[in-house]
Amino acid sequence: MIDSRLLDILACPVCAERLELGPDHTRMTCFGAACGRRYPVVDGIPVLVVGAEAPASSAG
């Protein structure tokens, strides 16, 4: 589980917008309007490495 204080300060490394933890705690999604990248969470640690993210989904 990721500490809520950490979630408050994490930002997308590409666009610096806020990230939200998914309901299954396995990914974080960027809320940037033009970004929408999804980053994996491995063993409770967000992997915010450009290139490790999943591409933005047009389906939402």
Rosetta blueprint (number, residue, H / E / L):
1 M L
2 I L
3 D L
4 S H
5 R H
6 L H
7 L H
8 D H
9 I H
10 L L
11 A E
12 C L
13 P L
14 V L
15 C L
16 A L
17 E L
18 R E
19 L E
20 E E
21 L E
22 G L
23 P L
24 D L
25 H L
26 T L
27 R E
28 M E
29 T E
30 C E
31 F L
32 G L
33 A L
34 A L
35 C L
36 G L
37 R L
38 R E
39 Y E
40 P E
41 V E
42 V E
43 D L
44 G L
45 I E
46 P E
47 V L
48 L L
49 V L
50 V L
51 G L
52 A L
53 E L
54 A E
55 P L
56 A L
57 S L
58 S L
59 A L
60 G L
